[in-house]
Amino acid sequence: MKTALVLTALLAIAPAAMASSLAGMWDATVIVNGLEIPFKIELQGDETNVKGTLFNGDVKFVSTSGRFENGSLILNWDYYASKLEATLKDGVLEGKYVRIGKDGYYPFHAKRLVPTPASGANVPSIAGLWEVGVNSPKGESAWRFIVRQSGTDVSAAILRVDGDTGTLSGTYKDGKFLLSHFSGARPALLEVTPESDGTLKLVLNGKNTMTAVRPAEARAKGLPEPTDPSRHTSVKDPSEPFHFRFPDLSGRIISESDARFRGKVVLVNIMGSWCPNCHDEAPFLVDLYRKYHSQGLEIVALSFEEPEQLKDPARLRAFIKKYGIEYTVLLGGETDEAKEKLTQAANWNAWPTTFFLGRDGRVRGVHAGFPSKASGELYDQAKQEFAHQVERLLAENARTSR
């Protein structure tokens, strides 16, 4: 009898023990285009409700559901339309990160995080702002490289006109910093080697070699400045009201002539739930809407998605739920159709892009892209510019009608 009770008790605690064997922080990698991209993942919860957390700096991306049964782990991130499938054996997780609806997957490997002592070697200081000369498909001549450093540890980001890479983090070893990022999207590996002339040699994803210099040196050499996101995109005819007419997620057609927008300041945000920089921007737009909606602000997101997502916009619904979006979200169509549907835009090529409409419905400003917290002061600056533009437009004659 006593043996049976012990066995019953052991069987009852087995699932919890199995789940607790996963709990904690793990050192993980995904393999993308032959490159190993290291990152951290935190696991917690019980057998039927395991959660996995990915990180963009201190921003957390928590799985929407998960389970751990018979040594097999499955985690779902509905707002990414992705999942992690792995098997635990001898303390190691092996499996794959699957981007649902996309071709292929990323092989995944993880083992428990073991803190390593900081190196006592002399570490060069690379903290601060740098500029990188480029010739990008978007017409840019320079990007920004933002670095924060504490001893051997570095976190950084490359900021383009459409947004940044997310937080690239890593340490100094053997004469260079090895930085990486994976938060469920935009996997990246960056080698940073300080050169004797004070520049930095950057190798992105094992193939793109660039040189970073301090802004003062770039100006002294006559190098062009990074693109101003408020000047990158415009409209062909600023005197014409901005038009949109698309269905919401229930199929109802919504246009700029609807009563809800009449006489209001409207931000028209071009985005997609597949777009990492749109994930960076969404929490800020949510806060902006909540702060200024009662004063006359409306926000309309025109979401362009893949064909399968348009048939069933499950990822977009999860995106809306994750960020608590209360403003209007419309289905703009397929991503490849965006340019032909946004006929009033000039030089539009950044996801996301936000058009600022005055109370008369005309475009009063356009902001290309949006940085994440990884861009530090430039992230704060972008938020301030948005807020100042909204406040300025709200302050204009509220009786102006379309």
C-alpha positions as CSV (number, residue, x, y, z in Angstrom):
1,M,0.0,0.0,0.0
2,K,2.8,2.4,1.0
3,T,4.6,1.6,-2.3
4,A,1.5,2.4,-4.3
5,L,1.1,5.7,-2.6
6,V,4.7,6.6,-3.3
7,L,4.4,5.7,-6.9
8,T,1.2,7.7,-7.2
9,A,2.9,10.7,-5.7
10,L,5.9,10.4,-8.0
11,L,3.6,10.2,-11.0
12,A,1.7,13.3,-9.9
13,I,4.9,15.4,-9.6
14,A,6.5,14.0,-12.7
15,P,5.0,16.6,-15.1
16,A,6.0,19.5,-12.9
17,A,9.5,18.1,-12.5
18,M,9.7,17.7,-16.2
19,A,8.6,21.3,-16.8
20,S,10.9,22.6,-14.1
21,S,13.8,21.0,-15.8
22,L,13.4,23.6,-18.6
23,A,12.9,26.6,-16.4
24,G,15.6,29.3,-16.6
25,M,17.7,31.0,-19.2
26,W,19.3,29.2,-22.1
27,D,22.1,29.9,-24.5
28,A,20.6,29.3,-28.0
29,T,21.6,29.5,-31.6
30,V,19.7,29.4,-34.9
31,I,21.5,28.7,-38.2
32,V,20.6,31.2,-40.9
33,N,22.3,31.0,-44.3
34,G,25.0,28.9,-42.8
35,L,25.7,31.3,-40.0
36,E,25.2,30.5,-36.3
37,I,23.3,33.3,-34.6
38,P,23.6,33.2,-30.8
39,F,20.8,34.6,-28.6
40,K,19.2,34.1,-25.2
41,I,15.8,32.4,-24.6
42,E,14.1,32.1,-21.2
43,L,11.7,29.2,-20.5
44,Q,9.2,29.0,-17.7
45,G,5.8,27.6,-16.8
46,D,4.3,24.2,-16.3
47,E,3.9,21.2,-18.7
48,T,0.7,22.4,-20.4
49,N,1.6,26.1,-20.4
50,V,5.3,26.5,-21.1
51,K,6.3,30.0,-22.1
52,G,9.4,31.1,-24.0
53,T,10.7,34.6,-24.0
54,L,12.9,36.1,-26.7
55,F,14.6,39.5,-26.2
56,N,15.3,42.7,-28.1
57,G,17.4,44.3,-25.4
58,D,15.1,44.7,-22.5
59,V,12.0,44.3,-24.7
60,K,10.4,40.9,-24.2
61,F,8.6,38.8,-26.9
62,V,6.7,36.1,-25.0
63,S,5.2,33.1,-26.7
64,T,1.5,33.0,-27.0
65,S,1.2,29.3,-26.2
66,G,3.3,26.2,-25.5
67,R,3.6,22.8,-24.1
68,F,6.3,20.3,-23.1
69,E,5.4,16.6,-23.4
70,N,7.5,13.5,-23.4
71,G,10.7,15.5,-23.9
72,S,9.2,17.5,-26.8
73,L,8.9,21.3,-26.6
74,I,6.5,23.4,-28.8
75,L,6.2,27.1,-28.5
76,N,4.1,29.4,-30.6
77,W,4.4,33.1,-31.3
78,D,1.1,33.9,-33.0
79,Y,2.0,37.5,-33.7
80,Y,5.0,36.3,-35.7
81,A,3.2,33.3,-37.2
82,S,6.1,31.2,-36.0
83,K,6.8,28.3,-33.7
84,L,9.7,26.6,-32.0
85,E,9.9,22.7,-32.1
86,A,12.6,21.1,-30.0
87,T,13.5,17.9,-28.2
88,L,15.3,17.8,-24.8
89,K,18.0,15.2,-24.5
90,D,20.9,15.1,-22.1
91,G,20.3,18.6,-21.1
92,V,20.3,20.0,-24.7
93,L,17.4,21.3,-26.8
94,E,17.6,20.5,-30.5
95,G,15.0,21.4,-33.1
96,K,13.9,24.1,-35.4
97,Y,12.4,27.6,-35.5
98,V,9.6,27.5,-38.1
99,R,8.3,30.7,-39.8
100,I,4.8,29.5,-40.7
101,G,3.9,30.4,-44.3
102,K,7.6,31.0,-45.2
103,D,10.0,28.7,-47.0
104,G,12.3,26.6,-44.8
105,Y,13.2,26.9,-41.1
106,Y,16.1,27.8,-38.9
107,P,17.9,24.8,-37.1
108,F,17.8,25.5,-33.4
109,H,20.2,24.4,-30.6
110,A,20.2,25.4,-26.9
111,K,21.9,24.6,-23.6
112,R,21.6,26.1,-20.2
113,L,23.2,29.4,-19.7
114,V,26.5,29.2,-17.8
115,P,27.8,32.7,-16.8
116,T,31.3,33.3,-18.0
117,P,33.7,35.5,-16.1
118,A,34.6,38.8,-17.8
119,S,37.9,38.9,-19.6
120,G,40.7,40.8,-17.9
121,A,42.2,41.8,-21.3
122,N,42.4,45.5,-22.3
123,V,39.2,46.2,-24.1
124,P,39.0,49.1,-26.6
125,S,36.2,51.6,-26.0
126,I,33.8,51.9,-29.0
127,A,30.8,53.4,-27.2
128,G,28.9,56.3,-28.8
129,L,27.6,57.2,-32.3
130,W,29.2,56.2,-35.6
131,E,28.3,56.5,-39.2
132,V,28.6,53.9,-41.9
133,G,28.9,54.8,-45.6
134,V,26.6,52.7,-47.8
135,N,24.8,52.6,-51.1
136,S,21.5,51.2,-50.1
137,P,18.6,50.2,-52.4
138,K,16.5,52.9,-50.6
139,G,18.8,55.6,-51.8
140,E,20.7,56.1,-48.6
141,S,24.4,57.1,-48.5
142,A,25.0,56.5,-44.7
143,W,23.6,54.6,-41.8
144,R,24.1,55.2,-38.1
145,F,25.8,52.7,-35.7
146,I,24.9,53.3,-32.1
147,V,27.0,51.5,-29.4
148,R,26.7,51.2,-25.6
149,Q,29.5,49.5,-23.8
150,S,30.3,48.2,-20.3
151,G,33.7,46.6,-20.2
152,T,33.8,43.6,-22.5
153,D,30.0,43.7,-23.0
154,V,28.5,45.7,-25.9
155,S,25.0,46.3,-27.1
156,A,24.5,48.2,-30.4
157,A,22.2,48.8,-33.4
158,I,22.5,49.8,-37.0
159,L,19.9,52.4,-37.8
160,R,18.7,52.8,-41.4
161,V,15.9,55.0,-42.7
162,D,13.3,52.2,-42.2
163,G,14.4,51.4,-38.6
164,D,17.1,49.5,-36.9
165,T,18.5,46.0,-36.5
166,G,17.2,45.5,-33.0
167,T,19.7,45.2,-30.2
168,L,22.9,43.5,-31.3
169,S,24.6,42.2,-28.2
170,G,27.8,40.4,-27.4
171,T,31.3,40.6,-26.0
172,Y,35.0,41.3,-26.9
173,K,37.3,38.4,-27.7
174,D,40.4,37.9,-29.7
175,G,40.6,41.5,-30.9
176,K,37.0,42.0,-32.0
177,F,33.5,42.3,-30.7
178,L,31.0,39.6,-31.8
179,L,27.5,40.8,-31.7
180,S,24.2,39.1,-32.6
181,H,20.4,39.5,-32.6
182,F,17.4,37.2,-32.7
183,S,14.1,38.1,-31.2
184,G,12.0,35.8,-33.4
185,A,12.8,38.0,-36.4
186,R,15.7,39.8,-38.2
187,P,18.5,37.4,-37.2
188,A,21.9,39.1,-37.5
189,L,25.5,38.6,-36.8
190,L,28.0,41.5,-36.7
191,E,31.7,41.4,-36.2
192,V,33.2,44.7,-35.1
193,T,37.0,45.1,-35.3
194,P,38.6,48.3,-34.0
195,E,41.3,49.5,-36.5
196,S,44.5,51.3,-35.8
197,D,43.3,54.5,-37.6
198,G,40.3,54.9,-35.2
199,T,37.7,53.4,-37.5
200,L,35.7,50.3,-37.0
201,K,35.5,47.4,-39.5
202,L,32.0,45.9,-39.6
203,V,31.2,42.6,-41.1
204,L,27.4,42.0,-41.2
205,N,26.2,38.4,-41.6
206,G,29.6,37.2,-42.8
207,K,29.5,39.0,-46.1
208,N,28.8,42.8,-46.0
209,T,32.0,44.6,-45.0
210,M,31.6,48.3,-44.0
211,T,33.7,51.0,-42.3
212,A,32.3,53.1,-39.4
213,V,33.7,56.5,-38.5
214,R,32.8,59.2,-36.0
215,P,30.3,61.8,-37.3
216,A,32.9,64.6,-36.9
217,E,35.3,62.7,-39.1
218,A,32.6,62.0,-41.7
219,R,31.7,65.7,-41.9
220,A,35.4,66.6,-42.2
221,K,35.8,64.2,-45.1
222,G,32.7,65.6,-46.8
223,L,30.8,62.4,-46.5
224,P,27.0,62.6,-46.7
225,E,24.8,62.5,-43.6
226,P,22.4,59.7,-42.9
227,T,19.0,60.2,-44.5
228,D,16.5,62.4,-42.5
229,P,13.4,60.1,-42.1
230,S,11.2,63.2,-42.1
231,R,12.4,64.2,-45.6
232,H,12.7,60.8,-47.2
233,T,9.1,60.4,-48.4
234,S,6.6,63.0,-49.5
235,V,3.4,63.2,-51.6
236,K,3.1,64.2,-55.2
237,D,0.5,66.9,-54.6
238,P,0.4,68.3,-51.0
239,S,-2.7,70.4,-51.8
240,E,-4.8,67.2,-52.4
241,P,-6.4,65.4,-49.4
242,F,-4.9,62.0,-48.7
243,H,-7.3,59.2,-49.8
244,F,-7.7,55.6,-48.6
245,R,-10.4,53.1,-49.0
246,F,-9.9,49.6,-47.6
247,P,-11.7,46.9,-45.6
248,D,-11.3,46.4,-41.9
249,L,-10.9,42.9,-40.5
250,S,-14.6,42.3,-40.6
251,G,-14.8,43.2,-44.3
252,R,-16.4,46.6,-43.8
253,I,-15.0,49.3,-46.2
254,I,-13.5,52.3,-44.4
255,S,-12.4,55.5,-46.1
256,E,-11.1,58.9,-45.2
257,S,-14.5,60.4,-45.8
258,D,-16.0,58.5,-42.8
259,A,-17.4,60.7,-40.1
260,R,-14.9,59.4,-37.5
261,F,-12.1,61.2,-39.4
262,R,-13.8,64.4,-40.3
263,G,-12.0,67.4,-38.9
264,K,-9.5,65.2,-37.1
265,V,-5.8,64.9,-37.2
266,V,-5.1,61.5,-38.7
267,L,-1.9,59.5,-38.8
268,V,-2.0,57.0,-41.7
269,N,0.5,54.3,-40.9
270,I,1.7,52.0,-43.6
271,M,2.7,48.7,-42.0
272,G,2.6,44.9,-42.0
273,S,2.5,42.4,-39.2
274,W,5.5,40.6,-40.8
275,C,7.6,43.8,-40.4
276,P,10.0,43.9,-37.4
277,N,10.2,47.7,-37.4
278,C,6.4,47.8,-37.3
279,H,6.5,45.7,-34.1
280,D,8.9,48.3,-32.7
281,E,6.6,51.2,-33.6
282,A,3.2,49.7,-32.5
283,P,3.6,50.2,-28.7
284,F,4.5,53.8,-29.2
285,L,1.5,54.4,-31.6
286,V,-0.8,52.8,-29.0
287,D,0.5,55.2,-26.3
288,L,0.2,58.2,-28.7
289,Y,-3.4,57.3,-29.6
290,R,-4.4,56.9,-25.9
291,K,-2.9,60.2,-25.0
292,Y,-4.2,62.4,-27.8
293,H,-7.4,60.6,-29.1
294,S,-9.7,62.7,-26.9
295,Q,-8.1,65.8,-28.3
296,G,-8.9,64.8,-31.9
297,L,-6.3,62.3,-33.0
298,E,-7.1,59.3,-35.1
299,I,-4.7,56.6,-36.3
300,V,-5.3,54.4,-39.3
301,A,-3.0,51.4,-40.0
302,L,-3.0,50.2,-43.6
303,S,-1.6,46.7,-43.2
304,F,-0.1,45.0,-46.3
305,E,0.3,41.2,-45.9
306,E,1.1,38.0,-47.7
307,P,-1.7,36.3,-49.7
308,E,-2.3,33.6,-47.1
309,Q,-2.5,36.2,-44.3
310,L,-5.1,38.2,-46.3
311,K,-7.3,35.1,-46.5
312,D,-7.0,34.6,-42.8
313,P,-5.2,37.5,-41.0
314,A,-4.4,35.4,-37.9
315,R,-1.0,37.0,-37.4
316,L,-2.4,40.5,-37.8
317,R,-5.2,39.7,-35.2
318,A,-2.5,38.5,-32.8
319,F,-0.4,41.6,-33.5
320,I,-3.4,43.8,-32.6
321,K,-4.0,41.7,-29.4
322,K,-0.4,41.8,-28.3
323,Y,0.0,45.5,-28.5
324,G,-3.6,46.4,-27.4
325,I,-4.3,48.3,-30.5
326,E,-7.5,50.4,-30.3
327,Y,-7.1,52.5,-33.4
328,T,-8.4,51.6,-36.9
329,V,-6.6,48.7,-38.7
330,L,-7.4,48.1,-42.4
331,L,-6.2,45.5,-44.9
332,G,-4.4,47.3,-47.6
333,G,-3.7,44.2,-49.7
334,E,-0.6,42.3,-50.6
335,T,2.8,43.7,-49.9
336,D,3.7,43.7,-53.6
337,E,0.6,45.9,-54.3
338,A,1.4,48.6,-51.9
339,K,3.2,51.0,-54.3
340,E,0.4,50.8,-56.9
341,K,-2.2,51.4,-54.2
342,L,-0.4,54.3,-52.5
343,T,-0.5,56.4,-55.6
344,Q,-0.1,59.8,-53.8
345,A,3.2,58.9,-52.2
346,A,6.5,60.0,-53.6
347,N,9.7,58.0,-52.9
348,W,7.9,55.6,-50.5
349,N,10.0,52.5,-49.8
350,A,10.2,52.1,-46.0
351,W,8.2,49.8,-43.7
352,P,6.7,51.4,-41.7
353,T,6.0,54.9,-43.0
354,T,3.6,57.4,-41.4
355,F,1.7,60.2,-43.1
356,F,0.6,63.1,-40.9
357,L,-2.8,64.5,-42.0
358,G,-4.0,67.9,-40.8
359,R,-7.7,68.5,-39.9
360,D,-8.3,69.4,-43.6
361,G,-7.1,65.9,-44.7
362,R,-4.0,67.1,-46.4
363,V,-0.5,65.6,-45.7
364,R,1.5,67.9,-43.5
365,G,4.5,65.6,-42.9
366,V,5.8,62.1,-43.5
367,H,8.1,60.0,-41.3
368,A,9.8,57.0,-42.8
369,G,10.6,54.0,-40.6
370,F,10.8,53.8,-36.9
371,P,13.7,52.8,-34.5
372,S,13.5,50.5,-31.6
373,K,14.8,51.2,-28.1
374,A,18.1,49.8,-29.3
375,S,18.7,53.2,-31.0
376,G,18.8,54.9,-27.6
377,E,18.6,58.7,-27.9
378,L,17.5,58.5,-31.5
379,Y,14.6,56.4,-30.5
380,D,13.6,59.0,-27.9
381,Q,14.1,61.7,-30.6
382,A,11.7,59.9,-33.0
383,K,9.0,59.7,-30.4
384,Q,9.4,63.4,-29.5
385,E,9.2,64.4,-33.2
386,F,6.0,62.4,-33.6
387,A,4.4,63.9,-30.5
388,H,5.4,67.5,-31.4
389,Q,4.0,67.1,-34.9
390,V,0.7,65.7,-33.5
391,E,0.5,68.5,-30.9
392,R,1.1,71.1,-33.6
393,L,-1.6,69.8,-35.9
394,L,-4.1,69.4,-33.0
395,A,-3.4,73.0,-32.1
396,E,-4.5,74.3,-35.5
397,N,-8.1,75.5,-36.0
398,A,-10.2,72.6,-34.8
399,R,-13.2,74.0,-36.8
400,T,-11.4,73.4,-40.1
401,S,-13.3,70.8,-42.0
402,R,-12.6,68.8,-45.1
